[in-house]
Amino acid sequence: MKIGTVAALGLAIVAVGPMLKMPALTKFIDGTGPVVAGPWFPFVFITIACAAVSGFHSLISSGTTPKLITRESHIRLVGYGAMVTEMLVGIMALIAACAMEPGEYFAVNMKGDPAAVVAKVTALGYPVTAAQMNDLAASVGEKTMVGRTGGAPTFAVGMAQMFSGVLGGKTASALWYHFAIMFEALFILTTLDAGTRVGRFLVQDFLGLFSKKLGDTKSFTGNTVATTLFVGAWGWFLYQGVVDPLGGINSLWPIFGVANQLLAVIAFALGTTVLIKMGRARYAWVTLGPLAWLLAVTMTAGWMKIFSPAPVGFLAIARGLEDRIATGGSAAEIAAWRSQLLNNYIDAAVTGAFMVLVLVVVAANARVWWQLLAGRRAADLREEHYVPLVGTSAAK
């Protein structure tokens, strides 16, 4: 379904040939934009992730790609082909967003009272009216489209406009919009499924240091304990986002962007180690180049997200909320501020922990590189024992 939908959307874009209405460059490059706070460097590189460089994909592929191949010659088709497909999704998402009226795009991606949002977007130089937003909502079968942040509604609106332009006309926009939402939900569900499985493996590896039974992936007890711990952990983060008055996307997305690219740093570091161990150090620049770039980008972004002034820095936002609470307000306002205060401190702590852990991993790998290149350490490159896939043609 996913691959078929991506292919169908690509064909619809070619057939419709939509005009891109968003300016190629806006004044928001200085970080004053209404959607993403902070300057384009480094935040554009932790905002556009999955279709560019995604550490999460490198992590998940370690658990899913082996299940999709029966011989090494399949690796390029499955691994590289999957990322080319993801790249196409990213490009089509940009086309879908830029084909919308700019005023509608900004209104969809800004939180607040609909009338205030429409007025602010218009004042920024992108005219839009309340009637226009009401018509947009009615066309896709929603009560309102103002403040539908997160990217999914934007992509769904653009996708619906593409499909309805080829099949069904405007009367089918609501059908295609909800089909697109379902399509995106499928992406999320499969991501959570694969991510939870790999996370459980990682937790079991760690628990195996203390108990062989808990580290055994064939143990029901070990699987249950590790799954409970991991699902409980991300479930808690999800709950914290849901109870945040600003919505989970505002409290969780900032740390996701940093975490995703930091995982890419780890992947490039490990890839460099493998190249050197294989005796192919002359090719190490292929991984070292992006490693250096991503390390600079993510560390800069992480530092700014923690220590920059509001509305970028978590700590500055938290101090502002503390001042509001001290000044006083209604019971509902104070409860909302306390929730936001906790989430900003959590985001700051988690981002800082991620940065420290990644630096430790990169330093540990750099130490191994030096030892290998200096001849002070044997390559010690080995693979796991071959396990035939019972019941497949490859195992016969």
BAMARVEX-722959 format. One record per residue (C-alpha): residue number from 1; x, y, z. Coordinates in nm, 2 decimals, padded with zeros to 4 digits, always signed. Layout:
(rec NUM, (X, Y, Z)),
...
END
This chain:
(rec 1, (+00.00, +00.00, +00.00)),
(rec 2, (+00.28, +00.24, +00.09)),
(rec 3, (+00.48, +00.19, -00.22)),
(rec 4, (+00.17, +00.19, -00.44)),
(rec 5, (+00.05, +00.52, -00.29)),
(rec 6, (+00.39, +00.68, -00.34)),
(rec 7, (+00.39, +00.57, -00.70)),
(rec 8, (+00.04, +00.69, -00.76)),
(rec 9, (+00.11, +01.03, -00.60)),
(rec 10, (+00.42, +01.06, -00.83)),
(rec 11, (+00.21, +01.00, -01.13)),
(rec 12, (-00.06, +01.24, -01.01)),
(rec 13, (+00.20, +01.52, -00.97)),
(rec 14, (+00.33, +01.45, -01.33)),
(rec 15, (-00.03, +01.46, -01.46)),
(rec 16, (-00.14, +01.77, -01.28)),
(rec 17, (+00.18, +01.96, -01.31)),
(rec 18, (+00.10, +02.18, -01.01)),
(rec 19, (+00.24, +02.54, -00.99)),
(rec 20, (+00.46, +02.60, -00.68)),
(rec 21, (+00.31, +02.91, -00.52)),
(rec 22, (+00.55, +02.94, -00.22)),
(rec 23, (+00.83, +03.18, -00.29)),
(rec 24, (+01.17, +03.01, -00.35)),
(rec 25, (+01.32, +03.22, -00.07)),
(rec 26, (+01.13, +03.41, +00.21)),
(rec 27, (+01.24, +03.65, +00.47)),
(rec 28, (+01.20, +03.38, +00.73)),
(rec 29, (+01.55, +03.25, +00.66)),
(rec 30, (+01.66, +03.47, +00.95)),
(rec 31, (+01.46, +03.26, +01.20)),
(rec 32, (+01.16, +03.49, +01.24)),
(rec 33, (+00.92, +03.26, +01.07)),
(rec 34, (+00.58, +03.15, +01.22)),
(rec 35, (+00.64, +02.78, +01.17)),
(rec 36, (+01.00, +02.70, +01.27)),
(rec 37, (+01.17, +02.91, +01.53)),
(rec 38, (+01.54, +02.96, +01.49)),
(rec 39, (+01.78, +03.04, +01.19)),
(rec 40, (+01.79, +02.82, +00.89)),
(rec 41, (+02.14, +02.70, +01.00)),
(rec 42, (+02.13, +02.47, +01.18)),
(rec 43, (+01.76, +02.41, +01.22)),
(rec 44, (+01.67, +02.32, +00.86)),
(rec 45, (+01.91, +02.02, +00.89)),
(rec 46, (+01.73, +01.88, +01.19)),
(rec 47, (+01.38, +01.96, +01.05)),
(rec 48, (+01.42, +01.80, +00.71)),
(rec 49, (+01.53, +01.45, +00.82)),
(rec 50, (+01.38, +01.13, +00.69)),
(rec 51, (+01.41, +01.22, +00.32)),
(rec 52, (+01.76, +01.36, +00.36)),
(rec 53, (+01.98, +01.19, +00.62)),
(rec 54, (+01.80, +00.99, +00.88)),
(rec 55, (+01.97, +00.81, +01.17)),
(rec 56, (+01.64, +00.65, +01.26)),
(rec 57, (+01.64, +00.47, +00.93)),
(rec 58, (+01.99, +00.35, +00.98)),
(rec 59, (+01.89, +00.21, +01.32)),
(rec 60, (+01.57, +00.05, +01.20)),
(rec 61, (+01.73, -00.11, +00.89)),
(rec 62, (+01.95, -00.31, +01.12)),
(rec 63, (+01.64, -00.50, +01.24)),
(rec 64, (+01.42, -00.50, +00.93)),
(rec 65, (+01.65, -00.52, +00.63)),
(rec 66, (+01.79, -00.87, +00.72)),
(rec 67, (+01.43, -01.00, +00.72)),
(rec 68, (+01.38, -00.88, +00.36)),
(rec 69, (+01.69, -01.04, +00.19)),
(rec 70, (+01.79, -01.39, +00.12)),
(rec 71, (+02.14, -01.31, -00.02)),
(rec 72, (+02.38, -01.02, -00.01)),
(rec 73, (+02.30, -00.92, -00.37)),
(rec 74, (+01.96, -00.81, -00.25)),
(rec 75, (+02.10, -00.55, +00.00)),
(rec 76, (+02.14, -00.27, -00.26)),
(rec 77, (+01.79, -00.31, -00.40)),
(rec 78, (+01.62, -00.32, -00.05)),
(rec 79, (+01.84, -00.08, +00.14)),
(rec 80, (+01.92, +00.18, -00.13)),
(rec 81, (+01.59, +00.13, -00.30)),
(rec 82, (+01.40, +00.20, +00.02)),
(rec 83, (+01.59, +00.53, +00.07)),
(rec 84, (+01.53, +00.64, -00.29)),
(rec 85, (+01.16, +00.58, -00.22)),
(rec 86, (+01.18, +00.78, +00.10)),
(rec 87, (+01.35, +01.06, -00.10)),
(rec 88, (+01.06, +01.06, -00.34)),
(rec 89, (+00.82, +01.10, -00.05)),
(rec 90, (+01.02, +01.39, +00.08)),
(rec 91, (+01.02, +01.57, -00.26)),
(rec 92, (+00.65, +01.51, -00.31)),
(rec 93, (+00.58, +01.64, +00.04)),
(rec 94, (+00.76, +01.96, -00.05)),
(rec 95, (+00.57, +01.99, -00.37)),
(rec 96, (+00.24, +01.93, -00.19)),
(rec 97, (+00.32, +02.20, +00.06)),
(rec 98, (+00.45, +02.45, -00.19)),
(rec 99, (+00.16, +02.40, -00.43)),
(rec 100, (-00.08, +02.53, -00.16)),
(rec 101, (-00.16, +02.90, -00.13)),
(rec 102, (+00.12, +03.03, +00.10)),
(rec 103, (-00.13, +03.20, +00.33)),
(rec 104, (-00.32, +02.87, +00.37)),
(rec 105, (+00.00, +02.68, +00.44)),
(rec 106, (+00.10, +02.92, +00.72)),
(rec 107, (-00.25, +02.92, +00.87)),
(rec 108, (-00.26, +02.54, +00.88)),
(rec 109, (+00.08, +02.53, +01.05)),
(rec 110, (+00.02, +02.80, +01.32)),
(rec 111, (-00.14, +02.74, +01.65)),
(rec 112, (-00.39, +02.99, +01.80)),
(rec 113, (-00.73, +03.14, +01.76)),
(rec 114, (-00.84, +03.11, +01.39)),
(rec 115, (-00.91, +03.48, +01.36)),
(rec 116, (-00.58, +03.58, +01.52)),
(rec 117, (-00.39, +03.33, +01.31)),
(rec 118, (-00.55, +03.46, +00.98)),
(rec 119, (-00.47, +03.82, +01.08)),
(rec 120, (-00.11, +03.74, +01.17)),
(rec 121, (-00.04, +03.55, +00.85)),
(rec 122, (-00.19, +03.83, +00.64)),
(rec 123, (+00.02, +04.08, +00.83)),
(rec 124, (+00.33, +03.88, +00.74)),
(rec 125, (+00.26, +03.94, +00.38)),
(rec 126, (+00.07, +03.62, +00.28)),
(rec 127, (-00.30, +03.72, +00.25)),
(rec 128, (-00.56, +03.47, +00.37)),
(rec 129, (-00.91, +03.51, +00.50)),
(rec 130, (-01.13, +03.32, +00.75)),
(rec 131, (-01.37, +03.23, +00.47)),
(rec 132, (-01.08, +03.09, +00.27)),
(rec 133, (-00.98, +02.86, +00.56)),
(rec 134, (-01.34, +02.76, +00.62)),
(rec 135, (-01.37, +02.66, +00.25)),
(rec 136, (-01.05, +02.46, +00.27)),
(rec 137, (-01.18, +02.28, +00.58)),
(rec 138, (-01.51, +02.21, +00.41)),
(rec 139, (-01.35, +02.08, +00.10)),
(rec 140, (-01.16, +01.81, +00.29)),
(rec 141, (-01.43, +01.72, +00.53)),
(rec 142, (-01.29, +01.89, +00.84)),
(rec 143, (-01.43, +02.14, +01.09)),
(rec 144, (-01.12, +02.36, +01.08)),
(rec 145, (-00.77, +02.35, +00.92)),
(rec 146, (-00.62, +02.63, +01.13)),
(rec 147, (-00.35, +02.51, +01.37)),
(rec 148, (-00.33, +02.16, +01.22)),
(rec 149, (+00.05, +02.15, +01.27)),
(rec 150, (+00.29, +01.86, +01.23)),
(rec 151, (+00.32, +01.83, +00.86)),
(rec 152, (+00.07, +01.55, +00.81)),
(rec 153, (-00.24, +01.76, +00.74)),
(rec 154, (-00.03, +01.98, +00.50)),
(rec 155, (+00.08, +01.68, +00.31)),
(rec 156, (-00.27, +01.53, +00.32)),
(rec 157, (-00.42, +01.85, +00.18)),
(rec 158, (-00.17, +01.87, -00.10)),
(rec 159, (-00.20, +01.50, -00.18)),
(rec 160, (-00.58, +01.53, -00.19)),
(rec 161, (-00.55, +01.82, -00.43)),
(rec 162, (-00.32, +01.62, -00.66)),
(rec 163, (-00.54, +01.31, -00.66)),
(rec 164, (-00.87, +01.50, -00.70)),
(rec 165, (-00.71, +01.69, -01.00)),
(rec 166, (-00.67, +01.35, -01.17)),
(rec 167, (-00.97, +01.15, -01.05)),
(rec 168, (-01.29, +01.27, -00.90)),
(rec 169, (-01.26, +01.65, -00.91)),
(rec 170, (-01.31, +01.88, -00.61)),
(rec 171, (-01.60, +01.66, -00.49)),
(rec 172, (-01.35, +01.38, -00.41)),
(rec 173, (-01.11, +01.60, -00.21)),
(rec 174, (-01.25, +01.49, +00.12)),
(rec 175, (-01.21, +01.12, +00.02)),
(rec 176, (-00.85, +01.17, -00.09)),
(rec 177, (-00.77, +01.38, +00.22)),
(rec 178, (-00.88, +01.11, +00.46)),
(rec 179, (-00.71, +00.85, +00.24)),
(rec 180, (-00.39, +01.05, +00.28)),
(rec 181, (-00.43, +01.07, +00.66)),
(rec 182, (-00.48, +00.69, +00.67)),
(rec 183, (-00.17, +00.65, +00.45)),
(rec 184, (+00.04, +00.86, +00.69)),
(rec 185, (-00.10, +00.68, +00.99)),
(rec 186, (+00.02, +00.35, +00.83)),
(rec 187, (+00.37, +00.50, +00.81)),
(rec 188, (+00.36, +00.59, +01.18)),
(rec 189, (+00.23, +00.25, +01.28)),
(rec 190, (+00.49, +00.06, +01.09)),
(rec 191, (+00.76, +00.29, +01.22)),
(rec 192, (+00.65, +00.24, +01.58)),
(rec 193, (+00.63, -00.13, +01.53)),
(rec 194, (+00.98, -00.16, +01.38)),
(rec 195, (+01.12, +00.10, +01.62)),
(rec 196, (+00.98, -00.08, +01.93)),
(rec 197, (+01.12, -00.41, +01.81)),
(rec 198, (+01.47, -00.27, +01.76)),
(rec 199, (+01.44, -00.08, +02.09)),
(rec 200, (+01.35, -00.41, +02.27)),
(rec 201, (+01.66, -00.57, +02.12)),
(rec 202, (+01.87, -00.28, +02.25)),
(rec 203, (+01.71, -00.30, +02.60)),
(rec 204, (+01.77, -00.68, +02.60)),
(rec 205, (+02.13, -00.63, +02.50)),
(rec 206, (+02.17, -00.40, +02.80)),
(rec 207, (+01.98, -00.62, +03.04)),
(rec 208, (+02.20, -00.91, +02.93)),
(rec 209, (+02.49, -00.75, +03.10)),
(rec 210, (+02.32, -00.83, +03.43)),
(rec 211, (+02.12, -01.14, +03.35)),
(rec 212, (+02.17, -01.39, +03.06)),
(rec 213, (+01.80, -01.48, +03.08)),
(rec 214, (+01.68, -01.12, +03.03)),
(rec 215, (+01.92, -01.08, +02.74)),
(rec 216, (+01.80, -01.40, +02.56)),
(rec 217, (+01.57, -01.30, +02.27)),
(rec 218, (+01.41, -01.65, +02.29)),
(rec 219, (+01.31, -01.60, +02.65)),
(rec 220, (+00.95, -01.50, +02.71)),
(rec 221, (+01.04, -01.34, +03.04)),
(rec 222, (+01.32, -01.14, +02.88)),
(rec 223, (+01.11, -01.03, +02.58)),
(rec 224, (+00.82, -00.93, +02.81)),
(rec 225, (+01.04, -00.73, +03.05)),
(rec 226, (+01.23, -00.55, +02.77)),
(rec 227, (+00.91, -00.47, +02.58)),
(rec 228, (+00.74, -00.34, +02.89)),
(rec 229, (+01.03, -00.11, +02.97)),
(rec 230, (+01.07, +00.02, +02.62)),
(rec 231, (+00.70, +00.07, +02.55)),
(rec 232, (+00.65, +00.23, +02.89)),
(rec 233, (+00.94, +00.47, +02.82)),
(rec 234, (+00.81, +00.60, +02.48)),
(rec 235, (+00.45, +00.58, +02.61)),
(rec 236, (+00.54, +00.82, +02.89)),
(rec 237, (+00.69, +01.06, +02.65)),
(rec 238, (+00.38, +01.03, +02.44)),
(rec 239, (+00.16, +01.10, +02.74)),
(rec 240, (+00.37, +01.41, +02.83)),
(rec 241, (+00.31, +01.54, +02.48)),
(rec 242, (-00.06, +01.47, +02.49)),
(rec 243, (-00.11, +01.66, +02.81)),
(rec 244, (+00.09, +01.96, +02.69)),
(rec 245, (-00.15, +02.24, +02.62)),
(rec 246, (+00.05, +02.33, +02.31)),
(rec 247, (+00.02, +01.97, +02.17)),
(rec 248, (+00.27, +01.68, +02.15)),
(rec 249, (+00.41, +01.80, +01.83)),
(rec 250, (+00.55, +02.11, +01.99)),
(rec 251, (+00.70, +01.93, +02.29)),
(rec 252, (+00.83, +01.62, +02.13)),
(rec 253, (+00.93, +01.72, +01.77)),
(rec 254, (+01.22, +01.94, +01.88)),
(rec 255, (+01.40, +01.65, +02.05)),
(rec 256, (+01.30, +01.41, +01.77)),
(rec 257, (+01.48, +01.62, +01.51)),
(rec 258, (+01.80, +01.64, +01.72)),
(rec 259, (+01.78, +01.27, +01.82)),
(rec 260, (+01.73, +01.15, +01.46)),
(rec 261, (+02.03, +01.33, +01.33)),
(rec 262, (+02.25, +01.22, +01.62)),
(rec 263, (+02.16, +00.86, +01.54)),
(rec 264, (+02.30, +00.94, +01.19)),
(rec 265, (+02.62, +01.05, +01.35)),
(rec 266, (+02.65, +00.72, +01.53)),
(rec 267, (+02.58, +00.53, +01.21)),
(rec 268, (+02.85, +00.72, +01.02)),
(rec 269, (+03.10, +00.66, +01.31)),
(rec 270, (+03.03, +00.29, +01.31)),
(rec 271, (+03.04, +00.28, +00.93)),
(rec 272, (+03.39, +00.44, +00.94)),
(rec 273, (+03.51, +00.18, +01.19)),
(rec 274, (+03.38, -00.11, +00.97)),
(rec 275, (+03.56, +00.04, +00.67)),
(rec 276, (+03.89, +00.07, +00.85)),
(rec 277, (+03.86, -00.28, +00.99)),
(rec 278, (+03.79, -00.41, +00.64)),
(rec 279, (+04.12, -00.26, +00.52)),
(rec 280, (+03.95, +00.00, +00.32)),
(rec 281, (+04.06, +00.31, +00.51)),
(rec 282, (+04.10, +00.49, +00.17)),
(rec 283, (+03.73, +00.51, +00.14)),
(rec 284, (+03.67, +00.64, +00.50)),
(rec 285, (+03.61, +00.99, +00.36)),
(rec 286, (+03.28, +00.87, +00.23)),
(rec 287, (+03.15, +00.84, +00.59)),
(rec 288, (+03.38, +01.09, +00.76)),
(rec 289, (+03.26, +01.38, +00.55)),
(rec 290, (+02.89, +01.35, +00.64)),
(rec 291, (+02.99, +01.26, +01.00)),
(rec 292, (+03.18, +01.58, +01.04)),
(rec 293, (+02.89, +01.79, +00.89)),
(rec 294, (+02.62, +01.62, +01.10)),
(rec 295, (+02.82, +01.64, +01.42)),
(rec 296, (+02.87, +02.02, +01.37)),
(rec 297, (+02.50, +02.07, +01.28)),
(rec 298, (+02.35, +01.86, +01.55)),
(rec 299, (+02.58, +01.98, +01.83)),
(rec 300, (+02.51, +02.34, +01.73)),
(rec 301, (+02.13, +02.28, +01.71)),
(rec 302, (+02.13, +02.09, +02.04)),
(rec 303, (+02.33, +02.36, +02.22)),
(rec 304, (+02.09, +02.63, +02.08)),
(rec 305, (+01.78, +02.43, +02.17)),
(rec 306, (+01.90, +02.42, +02.53)),
(rec 307, (+02.07, +02.76, +02.59)),
(rec 308, (+01.94, +03.00, +02.33)),
(rec 309, (+01.69, +03.28, +02.43)),
(rec 310, (+01.32, +03.22, +02.39)),
(rec 311, (+01.14, +03.11, +02.18)),
(rec 312, (+01.42, +02.87, +02.08)),
(rec 313, (+01.59, +02.76, +02.40)),
(rec 314, (+01.42, +02.52, +02.64)),
(rec 315, (+01.57, +02.67, +02.95)),
(rec 316, (+01.48, +03.03, +02.85)),
(rec 317, (+01.12, +02.92, +02.78)),
(rec 318, (+01.11, +02.74, +03.12)),
(rec 319, (+01.23, +03.06, +03.30)),
(rec 320, (+00.96, +03.26, +03.13)),
(rec 321, (+00.70, +03.01, +03.24)),
(rec 322, (+00.84, +03.02, +03.59)),
(rec 323, (+00.79, +03.40, +03.59)),
(rec 324, (+00.43, +03.36, +03.47)),
(rec 325, (+00.36, +03.11, +03.75)),
(rec 326, (+00.51, +03.34, +04.01)),
(rec 327, (+00.31, +03.63, +03.88)),
(rec 328, (-00.01, +03.43, +03.91)),
(rec 329, (-00.31, +03.35, +03.69)),
(rec 330, (-00.62, +03.14, +03.68)),
(rec 331, (-00.60, +02.78, +03.80)),
(rec 332, (-00.63, +02.65, +03.44)),
(rec 333, (-00.35, +02.88, +03.32)),
(rec 334, (-00.12, +02.78, +03.60)),
(rec 335, (-00.18, +02.41, +03.54)),
(rec 336, (-00.11, +02.46, +03.17)),
(rec 337, (+00.21, +02.66, +03.24)),
(rec 338, (+00.33, +02.39, +03.49)),
(rec 339, (+00.28, +02.12, +03.22)),
(rec 340, (+00.48, +02.32, +02.97)),
(rec 341, (+00.75, +02.40, +03.23)),
(rec 342, (+00.80, +02.03, +03.30)),
(rec 343, (+00.82, +01.94, +02.93)),
(rec 344, (+01.08, +02.21, +02.85)),
(rec 345, (+01.30, +02.08, +03.14)),
(rec 346, (+01.25, +01.73, +03.01)),
(rec 347, (+01.34, +01.84, +02.65)),
(rec 348, (+01.66, +02.02, +02.78)),
(rec 349, (+01.77, +01.72, +02.99)),
(rec 350, (+01.70, +01.46, +02.71)),
(rec 351, (+01.88, +01.67, +02.45)),
(rec 352, (+02.18, +01.72, +02.67)),
(rec 353, (+02.20, +01.35, +02.75)),
(rec 354, (+02.18, +01.27, +02.37)),
(rec 355, (+02.46, +01.50, +02.29)),
(rec 356, (+02.69, +01.36, +02.57)),
(rec 357, (+02.62, +01.00, +02.47)),
(rec 358, (+02.69, +01.07, +02.10)),
(rec 359, (+03.01, +01.24, +02.18)),
(rec 360, (+03.11, +00.94, +02.39)),
(rec 361, (+03.03, +00.70, +02.10)),
(rec 362, (+03.22, +00.91, +01.85)),
(rec 363, (+03.52, +00.95, +02.08)),
(rec 364, (+03.52, +00.57, +02.14)),
(rec 365, (+03.52, +00.51, +01.76)),
(rec 366, (+03.79, +00.76, +01.70)),
(rec 367, (+04.01, +00.58, +01.95)),
(rec 368, (+03.96, +00.26, +01.76)),
(rec 369, (+04.04, +00.43, +01.43)),
(rec 370, (+04.37, +00.56, +01.57)),
(rec 371, (+04.46, +00.22, +01.72)),
(rec 372, (+04.38, +00.04, +01.39)),
(rec 373, (+04.57, +00.28, +01.17)),
(rec 374, (+04.86, +00.29, +01.41)),
(rec 375, (+04.88, -00.09, +01.41)),
(rec 376, (+04.82, -00.10, +01.78)),
(rec 377, (+04.50, -00.31, +01.75)),
(rec 378, (+04.40, -00.61, +01.53)),
(rec 379, (+04.11, -00.56, +01.30)),
(rec 380, (+03.91, -00.84, +01.46)),
(rec 381, (+03.64, -00.83, +01.19)),
(rec 382, (+03.40, -01.11, +01.22)),
(rec 383, (+03.04, -01.20, +01.13)),
(rec 384, (+02.78, -01.39, +01.31)),
(rec 385, (+02.74, -01.76, +01.21)),
(rec 386, (+02.53, -01.83, +00.91)),
(rec 387, (+02.17, -01.93, +01.00)),
(rec 388, (+01.97, -02.08, +00.71)),
(rec 389, (+01.61, -01.97, +00.66)),
(rec 390, (+01.41, -02.28, +00.71)),
(rec 391, (+01.14, -02.34, +00.45)),
(rec 392, (+01.28, -02.10, +00.19)),
(rec 393, (+01.44, -02.18, -00.15)),
(rec 394, (+01.77, -02.02, -00.03)),
(rec 395, (+01.79, -02.28, +00.25)),
(rec 396, (+01.74, -02.58, +00.03)),
END
